[in-house]
Amino acid sequence: MNVIPWSKFSSLKELNASLIKYIENDYNQKIHSVINEKPIDKFIKHLDRIKFISCKQELDYIFLYRVIRKVKNDSTVSIQNILFETPLEYVGQKINIRYDPSSMDKAYIFSDDGNLLDTIYPVKKIDNSKIRRNQNIKPVNFSSFSAN
């Protein structure tokens, strides 16, 4: 890096233009000592191995952090000490979650083959406390105990 005359560049645009010129006219046109061929030739030879991404959103999903969590009975999972609500269908299952650690306002549930299934959000504790829940709990029958 010390061989670059930094004072020659007055802007990032000029620096980028110089880099592109170097890559196209110098680096890609000389035989590389490790691969024993020109980098551009190596790239073209293996072009069939390159997977092109169909949209920017898919590219964004690729670079998210990945974790596997088991959904608790209350339909929540914890990611970096933040509790997220999941749909009830995932209770008891291990799910693949992807998230951006710099923006913990949502996370994504993905299938094993990489398809987006759901978006999940942190539990809003105050809102959650105001939800009216059905009383699906069967009362405990204490009749077998005698009060002698």
Residue frames as a rotation matrix with the C-alpha (Angstrom) as fourth column:
MET 1
0.563 0.826 0.000 0.00
0.826 -0.563 0.000 0.00
0.000 0.000 -1.000 0.00
ASN 2
0.325 -0.499 -0.803 2.96
0.294 -0.754 0.587 2.33
-0.899 -0.427 -0.099 0.52
VAL 3
-0.676 -0.623 0.393 3.79
0.546 -0.065 0.836 2.31
-0.495 0.779 0.384 -3.21
ILE 4
0.128 0.796 0.591 0.53
0.964 -0.240 0.114 4.08
0.233 0.555 -0.798 -4.08
PRO 5
-0.886 -0.430 0.172 0.96
0.396 -0.896 -0.200 7.85
0.241 -0.109 0.964 -4.47
TRP 6
-0.196 0.901 -0.387 -2.07
0.959 0.094 -0.268 8.80
-0.205 -0.424 -0.882 -2.35
SER 7
-0.280 0.051 -0.959 -1.61
0.175 -0.979 -0.103 12.53
-0.944 -0.197 0.265 -2.91
LYS 8
-0.994 -0.108 -0.011 -2.23
0.000 -0.101 0.995 11.96
-0.109 0.989 0.101 -6.64
PHE 9
-0.450 0.893 0.005 -5.91
0.723 0.360 0.590 11.27
0.525 0.269 -0.807 -5.93
SER 10
-0.912 0.162 0.378 -8.23
-0.288 -0.907 -0.308 14.13
0.293 -0.389 0.873 -5.11
SER 11
-0.023 0.953 0.302 -11.37
-1.000 -0.016 -0.026 12.02
-0.020 -0.302 0.953 -4.71
LEU 12
-0.208 0.074 0.975 -12.62
-0.310 0.941 -0.137 8.50
-0.928 -0.330 -0.172 -4.11
LYS 13
0.829 0.558 -0.012 -13.96
-0.141 0.188 -0.972 8.51
-0.540 0.808 0.235 -7.66
GLU 14
0.481 -0.744 -0.463 -10.44
-0.829 -0.214 -0.517 9.01
0.286 0.633 -0.720 -9.04
LEU 15
-0.429 -0.633 0.644 -9.07
-0.820 0.572 0.015 6.26
-0.378 -0.522 -0.764 -6.79
ASN 16
0.195 0.604 0.773 -11.78
-0.112 0.796 -0.594 3.81
-0.974 0.030 0.223 -7.96
ALA 17
0.918 0.114 -0.381 -11.11
-0.372 -0.091 -0.924 4.68
-0.140 0.989 -0.041 -11.62
SER 18
0.038 -0.989 -0.146 -7.41
-0.977 -0.006 -0.213 4.02
0.210 0.151 -0.966 -11.07
LEU 19
-0.377 -0.110 0.920 -8.15
-0.546 0.829 -0.124 0.68
-0.749 -0.548 -0.372 -9.40
ILE 20
0.638 0.684 0.352 -10.44
-0.064 0.503 -0.862 -0.45
-0.767 0.528 0.365 -12.25
LYS 21
0.726 -0.450 -0.520 -7.78
-0.661 -0.247 -0.708 0.55
0.191 0.858 -0.477 -14.80
TYR 22
-0.319 -0.887 0.335 -5.15
-0.942 0.335 -0.008 -1.46
-0.106 -0.318 -0.942 -12.88
ILE 23
-0.120 0.336 0.934 -7.36
-0.294 0.887 -0.357 -4.56
-0.948 -0.318 -0.008 -12.61
GLU 24
0.812 0.569 0.132 -8.45
-0.032 0.270 -0.962 -4.54
-0.583 0.777 0.237 -16.26
ASN 25
0.830 -0.480 -0.285 -5.15
-0.454 -0.282 -0.845 -3.54
0.325 0.831 -0.451 -17.90
ASP 26
-0.156 -0.974 0.164 -2.56
-0.886 0.065 -0.458 -5.05
0.436 -0.217 -0.873 -15.60
TYR 27
-0.412 -0.046 0.910 -3.71
-0.749 0.587 -0.309 -7.63
-0.520 -0.809 -0.276 -13.03
ASN 28
0.474 0.730 0.492 -6.13
-0.289 0.657 -0.696 -9.58
-0.832 0.188 0.523 -15.24
GLN 29
0.880 -0.120 -0.460 -3.71
-0.460 0.030 -0.887 -9.61
0.121 0.992 -0.029 -18.19
LYS 30
-0.166 -0.985 -0.036 -0.70
-0.889 0.165 -0.427 -11.20
0.427 -0.039 -0.904 -16.48
ILE 31
0.197 0.162 -0.967 -0.19
0.060 0.982 0.177 -14.83
0.979 -0.092 0.184 -15.50
HIS 32
0.602 0.132 0.788 -0.72
-0.742 -0.272 0.612 -15.22
0.295 -0.953 -0.066 -11.77
SER 33
-0.398 -0.913 -0.095 2.05
-0.789 0.393 -0.472 -17.07
0.468 -0.113 -0.877 -9.93
VAL 34
-0.571 0.221 0.791 -0.32
-0.569 0.588 -0.575 -19.26
-0.592 -0.778 -0.210 -7.88
ILE 35
0.382 0.844 0.378 -2.92
-0.208 0.477 -0.854 -20.27
-0.900 0.248 0.358 -10.46
ASN 36
-0.546 -0.774 0.321 -0.47
0.192 0.257 0.947 -20.27
-0.815 0.579 0.008 -13.38
GLU 37
-0.333 0.431 0.839 -2.89
0.918 -0.055 0.392 -18.50
0.215 0.901 -0.377 -15.69
LYS 38
-0.839 0.113 0.532 -4.47
-0.083 -0.993 0.080 -15.08
0.538 0.023 0.843 -16.16
PRO 39
-0.839 0.544 -0.008 -7.15
0.052 0.066 -0.996 -14.41
-0.542 -0.836 -0.084 -13.54
ILE 40
-0.191 0.805 -0.562 -9.65
-0.857 -0.416 -0.304 -13.40
-0.479 0.423 0.769 -16.23
ASP 41
-0.360 0.004 -0.933 -9.08
-0.680 0.684 0.265 -16.71
0.639 0.730 -0.243 -18.06
LYS 42
-0.967 0.004 -0.253 -9.62
0.176 0.728 -0.663 -18.65
0.182 -0.686 -0.705 -14.83
PHE 43
-0.590 0.793 -0.153 -12.84
-0.320 -0.404 -0.857 -16.73
-0.741 -0.457 0.492 -14.24
ILE 44
-0.072 0.564 -0.823 -14.17
-0.996 -0.090 0.025 -17.39
-0.060 0.821 0.568 -17.74
LYS 45
-0.673 -0.264 -0.691 -13.21
-0.394 0.918 0.033 -21.07
0.626 0.295 -0.722 -17.58
HIS 46
-0.840 0.330 -0.431 -15.38
0.538 0.608 -0.584 -21.55
0.069 -0.722 -0.688 -14.47
LEU 47
-0.827 0.550 0.116 -18.23
-0.525 -0.830 0.191 -19.25
0.201 0.097 0.975 -15.44
ASP 48
-0.142 0.804 -0.577 -20.67
-0.180 0.552 0.814 -22.17
0.973 0.219 0.066 -15.28
ARG 49
-0.370 -0.064 -0.927 -20.02
0.795 0.495 -0.351 -22.45
0.481 -0.867 -0.133 -11.51
ILE 50
-0.998 -0.024 0.056 -21.11
-0.003 -0.895 -0.447 -18.90
0.061 -0.446 0.893 -10.80
LYS 51
-0.256 0.954 -0.156 -24.57
0.966 0.256 -0.021 -18.59
0.020 -0.156 -0.987 -9.27
PHE 52
-0.806 0.050 0.590 -26.26
0.104 -0.969 0.224 -15.37
0.583 0.242 0.776 -10.21
ILE 53
-0.716 0.555 -0.423 -28.63
0.489 -0.035 -0.872 -13.86
-0.499 -0.831 -0.247 -7.66
SER 54
-0.285 0.702 0.652 -32.07
0.915 -0.002 0.403 -13.03
0.284 0.712 -0.642 -9.03
CYS 55
0.540 0.513 0.667 -32.81
0.290 -0.857 0.425 -10.00
0.790 -0.036 -0.612 -6.85
LYS 56
-0.301 -0.682 0.666 -31.26
-0.369 -0.561 -0.741 -7.70
0.880 -0.469 -0.083 -4.27
GLN 57
0.404 0.540 0.738 -33.55
-0.889 0.042 0.456 -9.03
0.215 -0.841 0.497 -1.52
GLU 58
0.952 -0.092 -0.293 -32.19
0.101 0.995 0.016 -12.57
0.290 -0.045 0.956 -1.98
LEU 59
0.057 -0.994 0.096 -28.65
0.312 -0.074 -0.947 -11.21
0.948 0.084 0.306 -1.75
ASP 60
-0.130 -0.033 0.991 -29.51
-0.761 -0.638 -0.121 -9.41
0.636 -0.770 0.058 1.49
TYR 61
0.804 0.520 0.290 -30.87
-0.587 0.612 0.531 -12.65
0.099 -0.596 0.797 3.00
ILE 62
0.645 -0.609 -0.462 -27.64
0.281 0.751 -0.598 -14.51
0.711 0.256 0.655 2.15
PHE 63
-0.327 -0.907 0.267 -25.52
0.129 -0.322 -0.938 -12.28
0.936 -0.272 0.222 4.40
LEU 64
0.418 0.533 0.736 -27.74
-0.693 -0.336 0.637 -12.43
0.587 -0.777 0.229 7.50
TYR 65
-0.670 -0.551 0.497 -26.56
-0.741 0.471 -0.478 -14.20
0.029 -0.689 -0.724 10.66
ARG 66
0.064 0.667 -0.742 -27.99
-0.469 0.677 0.568 -17.70
0.881 0.311 0.356 11.02
VAL 67
-0.755 -0.210 0.621 -29.12
-0.652 0.343 -0.676 -19.54
-0.071 -0.916 -0.396 14.13
ILE 68
-0.342 0.682 -0.647 -31.29
0.067 0.704 0.707 -22.55
0.937 0.199 -0.287 14.93
ARG 69
-0.788 0.167 0.592 -33.74
-0.613 -0.303 -0.730 -22.18
0.057 -0.938 0.341 17.80
LYS 70
-0.695 0.651 -0.306 -36.39
0.629 0.756 0.180 -24.39
0.349 -0.067 -0.935 19.35
VAL 71
-0.402 0.643 0.651 -39.71
-0.337 -0.765 0.548 -22.58
0.851 0.001 0.524 19.68
LYS 72
-0.996 0.024 0.091 -40.91
-0.083 0.235 -0.969 -22.58
-0.045 -0.972 -0.232 23.29
ASN 73
-0.526 0.850 -0.031 -44.46
0.850 0.523 -0.071 -23.49
-0.044 -0.064 -0.997 24.33
ASP 74
0.124 0.567 -0.814 -45.34
0.435 -0.769 -0.469 -19.79
-0.892 -0.296 -0.342 24.56
SER 75
0.685 0.162 0.710 -44.47
0.722 -0.023 -0.691 -19.47
-0.096 0.987 -0.132 20.84
THR 76
0.889 -0.446 -0.108 -41.28
-0.444 -0.895 0.037 -17.47
-0.113 0.015 -0.993 21.39
VAL 77
0.549 -0.835 -0.046 -37.58
0.779 0.531 -0.334 -17.78
0.303 0.148 0.942 20.62
SER 78
0.779 -0.376 -0.501 -34.67
0.071 -0.742 0.667 -15.83
-0.622 -0.555 -0.552 22.03
ILE 79
0.482 -0.679 0.553 -32.06
0.774 0.035 -0.632 -14.21
0.410 0.733 0.542 19.79
GLN 80
-0.492 -0.788 0.370 -29.28
0.416 -0.587 -0.694 -12.21
0.764 -0.188 0.617 21.46
ASN 81
-0.802 0.199 -0.564 -31.38
0.560 -0.078 -0.825 -11.97
-0.208 -0.977 -0.049 24.64
ILE 82
-0.668 0.681 -0.301 -34.33
-0.713 -0.701 -0.004 -10.52
-0.214 0.211 0.954 22.72
LEU 83
-0.540 0.572 0.617 -37.58
0.230 0.806 -0.545 -12.48
-0.810 -0.152 -0.567 22.77
PHE 84
-0.806 0.270 -0.527 -39.29
-0.592 -0.349 0.726 -12.90
0.012 0.897 0.441 19.38
GLU 85
0.002 0.885 0.465 -42.85
-0.477 0.410 -0.777 -14.07
-0.879 -0.220 0.423 18.78
THR 86
-0.951 -0.242 -0.191 -43.38
-0.286 0.466 0.837 -16.83
-0.114 0.851 -0.513 16.23
PRO 87
-0.086 0.942 -0.323 -46.58
-0.847 0.101 0.521 -18.19
0.524 0.318 0.790 14.67
LEU 88
0.256 0.300 0.919 -48.17
-0.863 0.499 0.077 -20.95
-0.435 -0.813 0.386 16.78
GLU 89
0.927 0.175 -0.331 -47.51
-0.335 0.783 -0.524 -23.57
0.167 0.597 0.785 14.09
TYR 90
0.194 -0.954 -0.227 -43.81
-0.313 0.159 -0.937 -23.61
0.930 0.253 -0.268 15.06
VAL 91
0.384 -0.019 0.923 -44.28
-0.923 -0.047 0.383 -24.44
0.036 -0.999 -0.035 18.77
GLY 92
0.637 -0.201 0.744 -41.94
-0.248 0.860 0.445 -27.28
-0.730 -0.468 0.498 19.74
GLN 93
0.863 -0.307 0.401 -40.06
0.502 0.432 -0.749 -27.24
0.057 0.848 0.527 16.43
LYS 94
-0.081 -0.917 -0.390 -36.45
0.476 -0.379 0.793 -26.30
-0.876 -0.121 0.468 15.70
ILE 95
0.858 0.433 0.277 -36.44
0.462 -0.413 -0.785 -23.48
-0.225 0.801 -0.555 13.17
ASN 96
-0.238 -0.909 0.343 -33.79
0.971 -0.216 0.100 -21.79
-0.017 0.357 0.934 11.03
ILE 97
0.783 0.464 -0.414 -33.64
0.500 -0.865 -0.024 -18.09
-0.369 -0.188 -0.910 11.79
ARG 98
-0.235 -0.816 0.529 -31.71
0.919 -0.364 -0.154 -15.38
0.318 0.449 0.835 9.98
TYR 99
0.801 0.472 -0.370 -31.26
0.580 -0.765 0.280 -11.87
-0.151 -0.439 -0.886 11.36
ASP 100
0.201 -0.700 0.686 -29.22
0.316 -0.616 -0.721 -8.69
0.927 0.362 0.098 11.07
PRO 101
0.035 -0.205 -0.978 -27.44
0.987 0.160 0.002 -8.15
0.156 -0.966 0.208 14.41
SER 102
-0.920 -0.387 -0.070 -27.24
0.392 -0.912 -0.118 -4.40
-0.019 -0.136 0.991 13.78
SER 103
-0.596 0.799 0.073 -31.02
-0.734 -0.580 0.354 -4.17
0.325 0.157 0.933 13.37
MET 104
-0.984 0.138 -0.115 -32.89
0.174 0.892 -0.418 -6.43
0.045 -0.431 -0.901 15.77
ASP 105
-0.536 0.838 -0.100 -36.36
-0.709 -0.511 -0.485 -5.11
-0.458 -0.189 0.869 14.88
LYS 106
0.668 0.729 -0.147 -37.19
-0.714 0.573 -0.403 -8.28
-0.209 0.374 0.903 12.91
ALA 107
-0.558 -0.750 0.355 -35.87
-0.545 0.654 0.525 -11.70
-0.626 0.100 -0.773 11.99
TYR 108
0.085 0.538 -0.838 -36.79
-0.980 0.196 0.027 -14.28
0.179 0.820 0.544 9.38
ILE 109
0.100 0.020 0.995 -37.74
-0.360 0.933 0.017 -17.95
-0.928 -0.360 0.101 9.53
PHE 110
-0.114 -0.234 -0.966 -36.32
-0.992 0.081 0.097 -19.99
0.056 0.969 -0.241 6.65
SER 111
0.920 0.383 0.081 -37.00
-0.379 0.924 -0.053 -23.54
-0.096 0.018 0.995 5.55
ASP 112
0.398 -0.801 0.448 -34.17
0.138 0.535 0.834 -26.10
-0.907 -0.270 0.323 5.38
ASP 113
0.113 -0.333 0.936 -33.88
0.967 0.254 -0.026 -25.49
-0.229 0.908 0.351 1.62
GLY 114
-0.748 -0.622 -0.232 -33.48
0.591 -0.783 0.195 -21.71
-0.303 0.009 0.953 2.07
ASN 115
-0.339 0.701 0.628 -36.99
0.501 -0.431 0.751 -20.43
0.796 0.569 -0.205 1.34
LEU 116
-0.921 0.071 0.383 -38.39
-0.315 -0.713 -0.627 -17.57
0.229 -0.698 0.679 3.41
LEU 117
-0.514 0.759 -0.399 -41.33
0.718 0.635 0.284 -18.80
0.469 -0.141 -0.872 5.49
ASP 118
0.641 0.746 -0.183 -42.15
0.704 -0.474 0.529 -16.00
0.308 -0.468 -0.829 7.94
THR 119
-0.324 -0.632 0.704 -40.98
0.036 -0.752 -0.659 -12.70
0.945 -0.188 0.267 9.39
ILE 120
0.339 0.394 -0.854 -40.93
0.851 0.258 0.457 -12.50
0.400 -0.882 -0.248 13.18
TYR 121
0.112 -0.189 0.976 -40.77
-0.120 -0.977 -0.175 -9.48
0.986 -0.097 -0.132 15.48
PRO 122
-0.884 -0.456 -0.099 -39.70
0.063 0.094 -0.994 -8.86
0.463 -0.885 -0.055 19.09
VAL 123
-0.092 0.844 -0.529 -42.35
0.928 0.264 0.261 -9.38
0.360 -0.467 -0.807 21.75
LYS 124
-0.461 0.098 0.882 -44.00
-0.219 -0.976 -0.006 -6.11
0.860 -0.196 0.471 22.75
LYS 125
-0.837 0.002 -0.548 -44.46
0.451 0.571 -0.686 -6.87
0.311 -0.821 -0.478 26.43
ILE 126
-0.783 0.589 -0.200 -47.05
-0.266 -0.608 -0.749 -4.19
-0.562 -0.533 0.632 27.16
ASP 127
-0.250 0.698 -0.671 -49.16
-0.948 -0.037 0.315 -5.04
0.195 0.715 0.671 24.11
ASN 128
-0.526 -0.029 -0.850 -48.79
-0.127 0.991 0.045 -8.74
0.841 0.131 -0.525 24.91
SER 129
-0.966 0.125 -0.227 -50.05
0.249 0.206 -0.946 -8.23
-0.071 -0.971 -0.230 28.45
LYS 130
-0.543 0.796 -0.267 -53.29
-0.604 -0.591 -0.535 -6.68
-0.583 -0.129 0.802 27.14
ILE 131
-0.618 0.309 -0.723 -54.23
-0.567 0.462 0.682 -9.55
0.545 0.831 -0.110 24.82
ARG 132
0.101 0.730 0.676 -57.40
-0.924 0.321 -0.209 -11.31
-0.369 -0.604 0.707 25.91
ARG 133
-0.790 -0.454 -0.412 -56.80
-0.566 0.799 0.205 -15.03
0.237 0.395 -0.888 25.82
ASN 134
0.258 0.867 -0.426 -59.35
-0.556 0.493 0.668 -17.81
0.790 0.065 0.610 25.63
GLN 135
-0.069 -0.202 0.977 -59.69
-0.959 0.282 -0.009 -19.86
-0.274 -0.938 -0.213 28.77
ASN 136
0.374 0.141 -0.917 -58.78
-0.637 0.758 -0.143 -23.18
0.675 0.637 0.373 27.16
ILE 137
-0.720 -0.692 0.063 -57.30
-0.490 0.442 -0.751 -24.50
0.492 -0.571 -0.658 30.36
LYS 138
0.152 0.755 -0.638 -59.27
0.127 0.625 0.770 -27.36
0.980 -0.198 -0.002 31.90
PRO 139
0.311 -0.020 0.950 -59.93
-0.856 -0.441 0.271 -26.82
0.414 -0.897 -0.154 35.60
VAL 140
-0.735 -0.619 -0.278 -58.17
-0.384 0.717 -0.582 -29.17
0.559 -0.321 -0.764 37.96
ASN 141
0.398 0.881 -0.255 -60.50
-0.312 0.391 0.866 -31.75
0.863 -0.265 0.430 39.49
PHE 142
-0.606 -0.624 0.492 -59.82
-0.631 0.001 -0.776 -31.96
0.484 -0.781 -0.394 43.22
SER 143
0.382 0.904 0.190 -62.76
-0.849 0.262 0.459 -34.29
0.365 -0.337 0.868 43.94
SER 144
0.438 -0.245 -0.865 -60.52
0.118 0.970 -0.214 -37.30
0.891 -0.009 0.453 44.48
PHE 145
-0.743 -0.669 0.017 -59.04
0.107 -0.144 -0.984 -35.64
0.661 -0.729 0.179 47.52
SER 146
0.320 0.866 -0.385 -61.11
0.604 0.127 0.787 -36.04
0.730 -0.484 -0.482 50.62
ALA 147
-0.204 -0.308 0.929 -61.24
-0.416 -0.832 -0.367 -33.49
0.886 -0.461 0.041 53.35
ASN 148
0.417 0.348 -0.840 -61.21
0.488 0.694 0.529 -35.91
0.767 -0.631 0.119 56.31
